Amino acid sequence: MRIAYLECFSGISGDMFLGALLDAGVPPEIFTRTVEALGVDARLEISRVDRSGISATKLDVIAAGEKELPREEFWEGAVSNQQSALSPARPSTVEHSHDHGPSSSDTHSHSHRHEHSHGDGESHGHSHEHSHDHGHSDDHADSHSHTPPGAAMPHEHGQSHSHSHSHRGLKEIRQIIQAASISESAKNRAVKIFEALGAAEAKVHNTDIEKIHFHEVGAIDAIVDIVCASVGAEALGVEEWVCSPLNVGGGTVVCAHGAFPIPAPATLELLKNAPVYSGEIQKELVTPTGAAIVSVLASRFSQFPTMKTEKIGYGAGTRNFKNSPNVLRLTVGETTAAQHESPFPVEEITVLEANVDDMTPQVFGYVMEQALQSGALDAFGTPVQMKKSRPGMLLTVLCHTEDSQRLTKFILSETTTLGVRMRRENRAALTRRHVSVSTKWGEVRMKLANLNGSISNYAPEYEDCRQIAKEKKVPLKTVMQEAIKVYLENTNG
């Protein structure tokens, strides 16, 4: 099976993903035709750059004649420009309001062009043309908040104004995508990415997704990023996308609500159930758009999968960090025949081990019981001969990788060991389900294992049988035998 693996050791943004696709062999003409098909005021610039010694492809979206800026550079410029435009007595703010006195009849207009960039050079520009015609007999004030990157806000006005915006709602974005001359599957995938981002923003702002006006993603360059990402992913011709744990960066980012810890709220919402971490770089590394692309494309998250490598691509971010290549690596290849033909699911787990020779058997049993209740997949002990010829026990705990740190802390806290070994392994597990059977003493659940569509193993649940044996004063083995008998009678008719 042909797969693609994304290594997000320096995060991911829309432009980094497109650069990696180009570097891995997607023809640039595909992106050029896609931009033309969208019918938006944009063009692409593709260049070869160096990021801490790594040669990578850099793609920039030129929207309305302007090139994107990193987010913090945009905000520094926005605040600086606003401070220079305000008198010393007025506070600096990105939000502005218009106050009109009694019996005013004013007509005024103003326009703004904001270029927003997220993290690694993903920018979103939007312009506002406001025309207000007022004739009021009492005071009123209306406020328009120009939202920075990383935020999509409900766009509602209590007054009657005429607005012409280049930022758009989800309905308008769907229309643009559906009108483009690209494949239906690419259209559907692009819409799904926008809807994922819109749903995250709507949850963050506690509103309906259709009320969201995408100040970040509705700008021209974001539409280009997401639609080209969908078209390029299809052109790569892979059957599965796999993603590494994501380095989200660190520090704070400025948004409409002030300084906020990284990752931004929408980014974190989009990365639910994905393994994330923060490294040494204290910048925003995963943008909302990058997170949305991963949330839709990636079927699973893991370390580098076993594959025969065919193509490798590097997509560059805008910043050039010292001693840390700011790139997204994309590897395309074929999985082994054994993986492809496996009749059962294979998952990656973490194995935790600790040798113990000075702990009582009562505590050892308690630790295994609590480990299972704390989310371990399995826990068991093995007698071992330790140094100085002392008999001891090897405690082994199997768990999902995301639970390994928590269970390691549990083992160190609850046992007398001074260290825990950990390693990652692949585990093949049959699909399991339960059915209930009615015995003469009560209900018993039967655990069934499935292999190639057929039941390969079946067994009564021990706890159910134990409870019945205890309450009905019946031998445990008799209850278990009866449960199996009833199950086979029901199965064979």
N, C-alpha and C positions, 0 to 999 in steps of 0.2 A: 504494500500500500504506500502511495506517495504522500508524504507528510511535510509540513513546514513547521519549523521551530523558531519561536521568537525569544531572544535573550534580552531581557529588559534590565540589565545591570546598571544602565544609566537612564532608566525610565523609558517612556514612549510618548510620542505626540503624533499628530496627524502627518506633519511634514517628514518626520523621521521614518514613519512607516512607509510613506510613498518613496522616499529615497532608498530604503532598503529593498523595496520591490524592484525599482529600476536597476539597482546594483546587482540583483539576483537574476536579471535577464528579461524583465517585463519591458517591452519596447516603449520608448517615450512617446511614440506616435499615438499609442492607445490613450495616454493621458491627454495629449493635445486634442484629439478628436472628442474626448469626453467633455473637456472644457468648452469646446465649440458647441457641442450638443446641448449643453446646459443653457447657453444663451445669456450668460452673465458677463459683467464687465471685468474679466480677469484674463490673465495669461500666466504662463509658467516660466521660471528661470531654473535651469538645471546646471549645476557646476560640480567640479571635483575639488574637494577640500581635504585638509589635514586636521585630524583631531587627536592631539597627543601622540603623533606618530602613526596613526591609523588613517589610511586613505579611504574616504567615504564619499557617497553621492549626496549632495545637498539640493533639495528642491525648495524653491520659494514660490509662493503664490503672490502675484502682483495684482491686487484688487483695487479697482478705480485708480490705477496709476501709482498706488502707494505700496511700499514693501513693509512687511510685518516687523514689529519690534518685540523683544522680550518683555514680559509683563511689567517687571519693575521699572524698565526704562520708559515704558509708556506712562506709568503713573508718576514717575519723577517729572516727566515733561508736562503732564496734565496739571499737576499741582503747581509747578513752577509758572506755567502760563497763566493759571488762574490767579495766583498770588500777585503777579505783575499787573493783572487787569483789575484787581480790587484795591480799594483804598486801604490804608493801614488800619483804619478803625473797623473794617469789616472782616470777619473770619474767613479763612480759606476753606472752601468746600467744593466738592464736585457737584453737589446738588444745587440748583439755582431756582429762584422763585420770582414771580412777578406780582407785585401788589398794585392794585388800582383803587384810587379813592372814589368817593361818592360821585355819581353822575358822570363817570368817565366814559368816553367813547374813543377808544384807541385802536389803531391798527398797527401792528408791528410784526416783524419776521426776523428770524435768526437761523443760522445753519451751523452745524458742527461736523467735523470729520475726526473720528477717533480711530486710531490704529491700535488694535489690541493684540498682544502676543502672549502666549502661554508657554511657560517653561522653556522648552528647547526650541523656541522659534516658531511656534504655531500662533499665528496672529489672526485676529478677526477685526475687520474694520467695519464701522457703521456710521452712517451720516443721518442727521436729523434735520428736517426742514419743518419748522413750526410757523404757522401763520395764525395769528389770533385777532379776532375782531370782537371787541367788547363794547357793550353798552349796558351798564349796570347802574342801578340806583343805590346800591350799597356796596360796602367793601367786600372784596374777596381776594384770595391768593391761590394760585395754582402752582404746583411744583412738579418739575420733570427731573427724574433722576437718571443720569446717564451712567449705566451700569458697566463696570469693568469686566475684563475677562474672568471667567470662572463663575459667573453668576448669570442666571436667567431669571427674570422677574416678571410677575404678573403686570400687564400693561393696562392700567385702568385710569380713566380720567373722569372726575366728577363734573367737569365743565364740557361744553360743546366746542371742540377745537378741530381744526383740519390738520392732519399729520401726514407727511410722506416719509416713510422710513425704508432704509435699505435692510434693516433687521426685520425678521419675519416670524410669523407664527407657524406652528406645525402644519396647518392646513395649506398655507402658501408653499412651504417647503415640499410637501408631498406633490403639489401640482407641478412644481418645477421639475422634480425628479421624474414624474410620470410622463411629462412632455418630452423628456430627453430621448434621443435615439441610441439607447443602450439596451442590453438584454433585460428581460423581465426579471430574471433571477438577481441581476445586479441592482435593479430598481428596488426589489423587495428587501434586499440586504441593506441597502443604503437607508431606506425608510426605517427599517428595524433599528439601525444604529442611532438615527435621530430620535426615534421613539424611546430608546433606552436612555439617552441623554435627557430628553424631555421629562421622562418619568422620574429620573433622579432629581432634576431641578425642581419639579413640582412637589416632590416629597420634602425636599429641603425647605421650600417656601410655603408648604402647607396649602397648596392650591391645586386646581385641576390642570392636567397637562395641556388641554386645549386653550387655557387662559395664559399659558406661558408665551411671552414674546422673547425669542431667543436673542438676547443682546450679545451673547457670545457666539452661539452656533448658527444663528440666522444670518450672520454676515457672509459676504460672498466667498471669502477664502475658506470658511468652514464648510460651506456647501461643496466647494471644489475638493477639499481634503477628504470628506466622507464619501462622496460619490466616486472619486478616483480610487479611494481605498477599496471600495466594493468592486469596481471594475477590475482593478489590478489584482485583487485576491483571486478573482475568477480566472483571470488570464494566466495566473501562475500554475493553474491546473493541479491543485493538490486536493486530496480527499479528507484530510484532517489538519487542523491547526492546533498546535500545542504551544503553551507559553510557560516561561520560567517564572519563579517568584519575581515580583516587581519591586525595584528600588524606587520608592516614591519621593526620595529626597528628604529635606528637613528645613527647619526654620519657619518663617512666616511668609504669607503672601498677602498683598493688599487687594481687597475687593470692595464691593459697594458697602459692606458692613464693617469696614475697617480692616485692621490686620488680623489675619486668621491663621492658625497653625496649618502647616502642610502635612497631609494632603488636604486640598480644598474640599468642602462638604460634598459637592456633587461627585467629585472623583472618588472619595471614600465610599459613597453610596453605590457607585457603579462597580467597585471592586469587592463587594461583599462576597465572601466565600473564596476569594482569591488570596494566595499567600503573598503578603507584602512585608517590606522592611524598610528601614531608614539607614543609609550609609553615611559616609563622611561628608558628602557634598550637601551643603545647606542651601539648596535651591529647589524650586519646584521642578521635579523631573517627570512626573506623570501628569499629563493634562487631562481635563475632562473628556476631550475628544479622543485622545489616545486610550483612555480607560473604556470609553464606549465601544471603540473598535475591538479591543480585546474581549470585552464582555460578550460581544456577539459572535466573533470569529472563533475564539478558543473553546475547544471541547473539553480540555483538561489542562491542569497545571502540574508540571513535574520538572525534575532535573533533566539534563540532556538525554533524549531518548535514544535507544539503540537503532541505528539506521546506517545505510550506505549513502554517504554524503555525495550529492551531485552539484549543488550550487550554493554559494555563500554570498550574501549581500550585506553591505553596511550602509545604514542611513544616518546622516549627520544631523545633530542638533545645531542651533545657532551659536551657543556658547562653546568656548574652547577651554575646558578646565585643565589645570596643570596636573600632570601625572594621572589623569583619569579620562580615558577616551569617551567623549560624549557622543556615543553612537548606539544605534539599535542594530543588533546582528540577526539576520534571517538566514536560516540554514534549511535547504530543501533536499530531501533524499527519500530513499525507499527503505521501509522497515524490512526486517528479515522475514523469510517465508514462515518460520515457526510462529512469529508474532501474528502474522496476517492470517494464518490458518488455525489459530488457537480456537478450540470449540468452547472455551470458557473465558470469563473476564480475568484479566491480569491487572493488578493494581500495585502501586508502590507503597510500601509501609516502612516504618522505622522499628528497628529491634533495639531494645534497651536491655543491658545486662549488668549485673552486679554480683560479685563474689562476697559471701557472708559466712564468717566462721565463729562469730561471737554473739549470736542472737538466738533467743529461745524459740522453739518450734511454735509456741502460741503466737508470738509476734509475727513470725514468718507467715503463718496461715492468715492472720489478720491483714497483713500487707497485700497478699494476693487477692483477698476478698475485696478490699477497698480499691485496689487498682482497677479491678473489673467494674466496680460501681462508678469509678471516675472516668470511664470511657475507654479503657484498654480493650483491644480486640481479643487478647488472650493473656494469661499470666500463668506461669508454672515454675516449679523448682526441680533442679537436677542435683543429686548428690555428687560432690567433687572432692578430690583429695588436694588440699591446698598446701602452701609452703609450710615448712616445719612439720610436715606429715599430719597436719590437723585436718580432720574431716570438716567439710563445710557444705554450703548449698549455693548453687548458681541460680539466682533469680532472673528470669527472662520475662520481659513484658513486650508484647506486640501492640503497636498503636498506629493510628494515622499520623502522618508526618506533622501535621499542624498541632497535634496534641503532645508531641515529643518533649518540648520544653517544660510544659506543665507537669507531665508525669515524671520527668527526670527530677524536678524539684520535689515531687511527692516521695520518690524513692530515697533521695538524700535526707529528707526530713524524717521519714518513718522507719528507716533501717539504720544499722550501724556501719554501713559501707562508707568508704571515703571517696568513692568515685563510681561513675556510671559510664559504661561503654555504649556507644550508639553507632548504628550503621543502617543504611537503607537497602532494602531488598525488595524483589518482586514477589508477589503472592498470587497464586492462581486459586480462585475460590468458586465453587459451584453456586449457581443461583439457588437461593433457598426461599421457602415460603411455608406457612402453617395452614393446616386444616384441622377442624375439631371433629372428634368422634364421640359418640354417646355410649359409654359403658354402663353396666348395670349399677355402678356406684356413682357415676357422674361424668361430666365432660372432661376430655383429655385432648390437649393439642398434640398433633403429629407434625414433626418437622420433616419437610420433604426437600430433597436435593435434586436439581434438574441438570442433566447432561445431554446436549444435542436434542432437546425437546422431549426427553423421556425421563421418568423418575428413576434415578439411579440408587438413591438411598432414602430410607425412611426410618424414623425412630420416634417413640413417644417422649414428650417433654418430661424430664426427670422431676421437676418441681411439682408439676400437676399430679404425677403418679405418687410422689411422696406424700403430698397433702391428703390424697384420698386414702392411701394406706394407713396414714396416721389417724384420720378421722373415723374410718370404717373398720379399723382393726383387721385389715386384710394384708397378707404378705406383699411387699413391694413388687416382687417378681411376678406375682399373680396379676396385679393391676397392669403392669407393663405388657404381659403376655395377652391379656384381655384387650387392651387398646390396639395392639397390632392385629389381633384376630378380627376385631370389628372393622378396622381400616381396610384390611384385605377383602373382607366380605363386601364392603361398600364399593371398593374399587372394581372387583371382579363381577359385580352384579349378583 
